[in-house]
């Protein structure tokens, strides 16, 4: 099935194809740097895609040779320096889509990093559940080179995604690094030659689409919430979440999976998912 354009935005393009929704930052002439309009467009797009029944997996990528070059220095910073209302609106939209909406997006999310990924782009990169990059993609925390530190939650999310020594090195030197190095540091899952990037991303998306979507949502929510809980809180939360999942899962995945394994002996849970199409 050919990709279909979902709706028009000024700075974002959304294409849907076979259950995969491609949310494309679309300012290639600016290396997809994030201006206020892009933040507003992305917030609107993610809000609507959260409840879109055709979207099973969300892929975030960039038009042209860049994934995202960070915040647009001219339009986001200088352009709002003397306009506190616009700065507040743009700042809120920026944080809302790059972290809160994307980190808690109810469906699997993949960052497909096709090129430059700098500064503020690290927030949505880390917010995504998975990240695959081209081997020659260029990453960098260049803020120190122009007189600021990595703000807008970047320093905070780096503490979750990079080890202390690596984070401090790149924050304080501003040195760039490529996709292979990003994979070595586990900032991303893995890197592939650029010509294989889309194919690998589709392969991962298709793997995820074979799973029970209600269980996928619960699995990501449980892990993300439990990371900041103590053991007692986590135990109590997961017990309640497990009960809620059994009561709300329309596929009755737990019962179906056990029946296919224990009674029908048609699959092995350690080697793959249960047959969701079987009656």
C-alpha positions as CSV (number, residue, x, y, z in Angstrom):
1,X,0.0,0.0,0.0
2,X,1.4,3.4,-1.0
3,X,2.0,6.1,1.7
4,X,-0.8,8.6,2.1
5,X,-0.4,12.1,3.2
6,X,-2.5,12.6,6.4
7,X,-3.1,16.3,6.6
8,X,-1.3,19.6,5.9
9,X,1.0,21.3,8.3
10,X,3.4,24.1,7.6
11,X,6.6,22.4,9.0
12,X,5.7,18.8,9.4
13,X,4.7,16.1,7.0
14,X,2.7,13.0,8.2
15,X,2.5,9.9,6.0
16,X,0.7,6.7,6.8
17,X,1.5,3.3,5.3
18,X,0.5,-0.2,6.4
19,X,0.1,0.7,10.1
20,X,3.3,2.8,10.2
21,X,2.9,6.5,10.6
22,X,5.9,8.6,9.5
23,X,6.1,12.0,11.2
24,X,8.6,13.9,9.3
25,X,10.2,17.2,10.4
26,X,9.9,19.2,7.2
27,X,12.2,22.2,7.2
28,X,15.0,20.7,5.1
29,X,16.3,24.1,4.0
30,X,17.0,24.7,7.7
31,X,18.2,21.2,8.5
32,X,14.8,20.7,10.3
33,X,15.8,23.1,13.0
34,X,12.9,23.6,15.4
35,X,11.2,27.0,15.2
36,X,8.0,27.9,17.1
37,X,5.7,26.8,14.2
38,X,7.3,23.4,14.1
39,X,6.7,23.0,17.8
40,X,3.0,23.9,17.4
41,X,2.7,21.6,14.4
42,X,4.3,18.6,16.1
43,X,2.2,19.1,19.2
44,X,-1.0,19.1,17.1
45,X,0.1,16.1,15.1
46,X,1.1,13.9,18.1
47,X,-2.1,14.8,19.9
48,X,-4.2,13.6,17.0
49,X,-2.1,10.6,16.3
50,X,-2.4,9.4,19.9
51,X,-6.0,8.4,19.1
52,X,-5.6,7.6,15.4
53,X,-6.7,4.0,14.9
54,X,-4.6,3.5,11.8
55,X,-1.3,4.4,13.6
56,X,0.2,1.3,15.1
57,X,3.8,2.4,15.2
58,X,5.1,6.0,15.0
59,X,8.4,6.9,13.3
60,X,10.0,10.3,13.8
61,X,12.4,11.3,11.1
62,X,13.6,14.3,9.1
63,X,13.2,15.6,5.5
64,X,16.4,15.9,3.5
65,X,19.9,15.2,4.9
66,X,19.1,16.1,8.6
67,X,17.1,14.5,11.4
68,X,16.9,17.7,13.4
69,X,19.6,20.4,13.9
70,X,18.1,21.5,17.3
71,X,16.3,24.7,18.1
72,X,16.3,27.4,15.4
73,X,18.6,30.0,16.8
74,X,17.2,32.9,14.8
75,X,13.5,32.1,15.1
76,X,13.2,30.3,18.5
77,X,15.9,32.2,20.5
78,X,16.5,35.7,18.9
79,X,13.0,35.9,17.4
80,X,11.3,35.6,20.8
81,X,13.8,37.4,23.0
82,X,11.6,40.5,23.2
83,X,8.3,38.7,23.0
84,X,7.8,36.9,26.3
85,X,4.3,35.6,25.4
86,X,5.5,34.0,22.2
87,X,8.6,32.5,24.0
88,X,6.3,31.0,26.7
89,X,3.9,29.5,24.2
90,X,6.8,28.1,22.0
91,X,8.7,26.8,25.1
92,X,5.6,25.0,26.4
93,X,4.8,23.5,23.1
94,X,8.4,22.5,22.7
95,X,8.6,20.6,26.0
96,X,5.1,19.2,25.6
97,X,5.7,17.4,22.3
98,X,9.4,16.6,22.6
99,X,9.1,15.0,26.0
100,X,5.7,14.5,27.6
101,X,3.7,13.6,24.6
102,X,6.4,11.6,22.9
103,X,7.8,9.8,26.0
104,X,4.3,8.7,27.0
105,X,2.9,8.2,23.4
106,X,0.6,5.2,23.7
107,X,2.1,3.3,20.8
108,X,5.6,2.2,20.0
109,X,7.9,5.1,18.8
110,X,11.0,4.9,16.7
111,X,13.5,7.7,16.0
112,X,14.9,7.1,12.5
113,X,18.0,9.3,12.5
114,X,18.9,10.0,9.0
115,X,21.4,12.8,9.4
116,X,22.3,15.7,11.7
117,X,21.0,15.4,15.3
118,X,22.1,18.4,17.5
119,X,21.2,20.0,20.8
120,X,17.5,20.2,21.4
121,X,17.0,17.2,19.1
122,X,18.4,14.9,21.8
123,X,15.1,15.3,23.8
124,X,12.8,13.7,21.2
125,X,15.6,11.3,20.3
126,X,15.7,10.0,23.9
127,X,11.9,10.2,24.3
128,X,11.4,7.6,21.6
129,X,11.2,4.0,22.6
130,X,13.7,3.0,20.0
131,X,16.4,4.8,17.9
132,X,18.1,3.6,14.7
133,X,20.6,5.8,13.0
134,X,22.6,5.9,9.8
135,X,26.2,5.1,10.5
136,X,27.2,8.5,9.0
137,X,24.6,10.5,11.0
138,X,26.2,13.3,13.0
139,X,25.3,13.9,16.6
140,X,26.4,16.8,18.8
141,X,25.8,18.9,21.9
142,X,27.2,22.1,20.5
143,X,25.6,24.5,23.0
144,X,28.8,25.1,24.8
145,X,30.3,26.4,21.5
146,X,27.9,29.3,21.4
147,X,27.6,30.3,25.0
148,X,24.9,28.2,26.7
149,X,24.5,24.7,28.2
150,X,22.2,22.0,26.9
151,X,18.9,23.2,28.4
152,X,15.2,22.5,27.7
153,X,15.5,19.1,29.4
154,X,18.4,18.0,27.3
155,X,20.8,17.7,30.2
156,X,18.2,15.8,32.2
157,X,17.4,13.3,29.6
158,X,21.1,12.7,28.9
159,X,21.5,11.6,32.5
160,X,19.1,8.7,31.6
161,X,20.5,7.8,28.2
162,X,24.3,8.2,28.5
163,X,26.8,7.2,31.0
164,X,28.3,10.0,33.2
165,X,31.7,10.1,31.5
166,X,30.3,10.1,27.9
167,X,27.7,12.8,28.7
168,X,30.2,15.1,30.4
169,X,32.7,14.7,27.6
170,X,30.3,15.7,24.8
171,X,28.5,18.4,26.9
172,X,31.7,20.1,27.8
173,X,33.7,19.7,24.6
174,X,30.9,20.1,22.0
175,X,32.7,17.4,19.9
176,X,30.5,15.8,17.3
177,X,30.2,12.0,16.9
178,X,28.7,9.6,14.3
179,X,26.0,7.0,14.4
180,X,28.5,4.2,15.1
181,X,29.7,6.0,18.2
182,X,26.2,6.7,19.2
183,X,25.4,3.0,19.0
184,X,28.6,2.1,20.9
185,X,27.5,4.4,23.8
186,X,23.9,3.0,23.6
187,X,22.5,6.4,22.9
188,X,20.7,4.6,20.1
189,X,19.9,0.9,19.6
190,X,22.1,0.4,16.6
191,X,23.4,2.1,13.4
192,X,23.2,0.8,9.8
193,X,24.4,2.1,6.4
194,X,22.2,4.9,5.3
195,X,20.8,3.0,2.4
196,X,19.5,0.3,4.8
197,X,18.0,2.8,7.4
198,X,14.4,2.8,6.2
199,X,14.4,-1.0,5.6
200,X,15.6,-1.6,9.1
201,X,13.1,0.8,10.6
202,X,10.2,-0.9,8.8
203,X,11.5,-4.3,9.9
204,X,11.4,-3.2,13.6
205,X,8.0,-1.6,13.1
206,X,6.6,-4.8,11.6
207,X,8.0,-6.9,14.4
208,X,6.3,-4.6,17.0
209,X,3.0,-4.7,15.1
210,X,2.8,-8.5,15.6
211,X,2.5,-7.9,19.3
212,X,-0.7,-7.2,21.3
213,X,-0.9,-3.3,21.2
214,X,-2.6,-3.1,24.6
215,X,0.2,-5.2,26.2
216,X,2.9,-3.1,24.4
217,X,1.4,0.1,25.8
218,X,1.3,-1.4,29.3
219,X,4.8,-2.8,29.0
220,X,6.4,0.6,28.1
221,X,4.3,2.5,30.7
222,X,5.3,0.0,33.5
223,X,9.0,0.2,32.8
224,X,9.0,4.0,32.5
225,X,7.0,4.6,35.6
226,X,8.9,2.0,37.7
227,X,12.3,3.6,37.0
228,X,11.5,6.3,39.5
229,X,9.8,4.2,42.1
230,X,11.2,2.3,45.0
231,X,10.8,-1.5,45.1
232,X,7.7,-1.4,47.3
233,X,6.0,1.1,45.1
234,X,6.9,-0.7,42.0
235,X,5.6,-4.0,43.3
236,X,2.3,-2.5,44.2
237,X,2.0,-0.6,41.0
238,X,2.7,-3.6,38.8
239,X,0.2,-5.7,40.6
240,X,-2.5,-3.2,40.0
241,X,-1.4,-2.6,36.4
242,X,-1.5,-6.4,35.7
243,X,-5.1,-6.6,37.0
244,X,-6.1,-3.6,34.9
245,X,-4.5,-5.0,31.8
246,X,-6.3,-8.3,32.1
247,X,-9.7,-6.5,32.5
248,X,-9.2,-4.0,29.7
249,X,-7.3,-6.0,27.0
250,X,-9.8,-6.6,24.2
251,X,-7.7,-9.5,22.9
252,X,-7.5,-11.3,26.2
253,X,-3.8,-11.8,25.4
254,X,-2.9,-13.5,28.7
255,X,-5.6,-16.1,28.3
256,X,-5.0,-16.6,24.6
257,X,-1.3,-16.9,24.9
258,X,-1.5,-19.5,27.7
259,X,-4.2,-21.5,25.8
260,X,-2.1,-21.6,22.6
261,X,1.0,-22.7,24.6
262,X,-0.4,-25.0,27.3
263,X,-3.4,-26.5,25.6
264,X,-3.0,-26.2,21.9
265,X,0.8,-26.3,21.9
266,X,0.9,-24.1,18.8
267,X,3.7,-21.8,19.8
268,X,6.5,-21.1,22.3
269,X,6.5,-17.8,24.1
270,X,10.3,-17.6,24.3
271,X,10.5,-17.8,20.5
272,X,7.7,-15.5,19.4
273,X,4.3,-14.0,20.0
274,X,1.0,-15.9,20.1
275,X,-1.1,-16.0,17.0
276,X,-3.4,-12.9,17.3
277,X,-5.4,-14.0,14.3
278,X,-6.4,-17.4,15.6
279,X,-9.9,-17.9,16.9
